[in-house]
Structure formats: structure tokens, C-alpha cells
């Protein structure tokens, strides 16, 4: 993903669910997050990222409730290309 992301853009991480792995206790629980990325051509795409809670909690809170709602709506309902789909179209 990092090779496609625009380093100058703002990217958004939206925690969706708690994911538990009985067979990997060192990584459990973690948060499955939706990721709204702006890629090098300016398009926004969707991806998933698993984040340990302590890492997520260290991120600064920078968005108001209305902005969070818009981002969540965009991720959940706007049919964004996935990172894999975008990569296939942009070799």
C-alpha cells in the first residue's frame, strides 16, 4: 500500500471491529480498520488494515463528528475501488 499512497495527502483510518485471534495471542485482540487512502493519481481508494489498540490510541484525534460521519459514509457506501483493484488498473 505504501508505494501507492500519496505522501502529501491526508489518509483516514476508521476502526470497524475488534478481531480476536486465538492462535496468535500476541496480535489479539486487534482492530480491523477501514482505510481511506489518497493514491498518487489523487483518487481515493479503500483498503483494510489491522491495528493493535495501543498503536491506534496513540494517534491524535483531529476530526470533528461531522467529518468522521462523512468519511465513514464514503468508506461504507460509495463503492470505492479497493487497493488491489486500483493497483491492477495502474501498474
C-alpha positions as CSV (number, residue, x, y, z in Angstrom):
1,X,0.0,0.0,0.0
2,X,2.7,2.5,0.9
3,X,4.1,2.5,-2.6
4,X,0.8,3.7,-4.0
5,X,-0.2,6.3,-1.3
6,X,0.4,10.0,-2.0
7,X,2.9,11.0,0.7
8,X,1.5,14.6,0.8
9,X,-2.2,13.6,1.2
10,X,-4.2,13.0,4.4
11,X,-5.3,9.4,4.8
12,X,-8.1,8.2,7.2
13,X,-8.3,5.2,9.4
14,X,-11.8,4.0,10.6
15,X,-11.9,1.2,13.3
16,X,-14.7,-1.2,12.4
17,X,-14.5,-4.2,14.6
18,X,-12.4,-6.0,17.2
19,X,-10.7,-9.0,15.8
20,X,-9.6,-11.8,18.1
21,X,-7.0,-14.5,17.1
22,X,-6.9,-17.5,19.4
23,X,-4.0,-18.9,17.6
24,X,-1.9,-15.6,17.7
25,X,-2.4,-14.2,21.2
26,X,0.5,-11.7,20.6
27,X,-1.7,-10.0,18.0
28,X,-5.0,-10.4,19.7
29,X,-7.1,-8.5,20.1
30,X,-6.6,-6.0,17.3
31,X,-8.8,-3.6,15.5
32,X,-9.8,-4.3,11.9
33,X,-9.9,-0.8,10.3
34,X,-11.1,0.6,7.0
35,X,-8.5,2.8,5.4
36,X,-9.4,5.7,3.0
37,X,-6.2,6.3,1.1
38,X,-5.4,9.0,-1.5
39,X,-3.2,7.5,-4.1
40,X,-0.5,9.1,-6.3
41,X,-3.1,10.0,-9.0
42,X,-5.3,11.8,-6.5
43,X,-8.0,9.1,-6.4
44,X,-9.3,7.9,-3.1
45,X,-9.4,4.1,-2.6
46,X,-10.4,1.6,0.1
47,X,-8.2,-0.9,2.0
48,X,-8.2,-2.7,5.3
49,X,-5.6,-2.5,8.0
50,X,-5.3,-4.4,11.3
51,X,-4.0,-2.2,14.1
52,X,-3.1,-3.1,17.7
53,X,-5.3,-0.9,20.1
54,X,-2.3,0.7,21.7
55,X,-1.0,1.9,18.4
56,X,-4.4,3.3,17.4
57,X,-4.8,5.0,20.7
58,X,-1.5,6.8,20.2
59,X,-2.9,8.6,17.1
60,X,-4.0,12.1,17.7
61,X,-7.7,12.9,17.4
62,X,-8.1,15.6,14.6
63,X,-11.6,15.2,13.2
64,X,-15.0,16.5,14.3
65,X,-18.0,14.3,14.4
66,X,-19.4,15.5,11.1
67,X,-16.2,14.8,9.2
68,X,-16.0,11.4,10.8
69,X,-19.5,10.6,9.6
70,X,-18.7,11.7,6.0
71,X,-15.6,9.5,5.9
72,X,-17.5,6.5,7.3
73,X,-20.3,7.0,4.8
74,X,-17.7,7.3,2.0
75,X,-16.0,4.1,3.1
76,X,-19.2,2.1,3.6
77,X,-21.5,3.3,0.8
78,X,-19.7,4.9,-2.1
79,X,-18.3,1.8,-3.8
80,X,-14.6,2.9,-3.8
81,X,-12.1,0.9,-5.6
82,X,-10.0,-1.4,-3.4
83,X,-6.3,-1.0,-3.3
84,X,-5.9,-4.2,-5.3
85,X,-8.4,-3.1,-8.0
86,X,-6.6,0.3,-8.3
87,X,-3.2,-1.4,-8.5
88,X,-4.5,-3.7,-11.3
89,X,-5.6,-0.6,-13.2
90,X,-2.4,1.4,-12.5
91,X,0.6,-0.9,-12.9
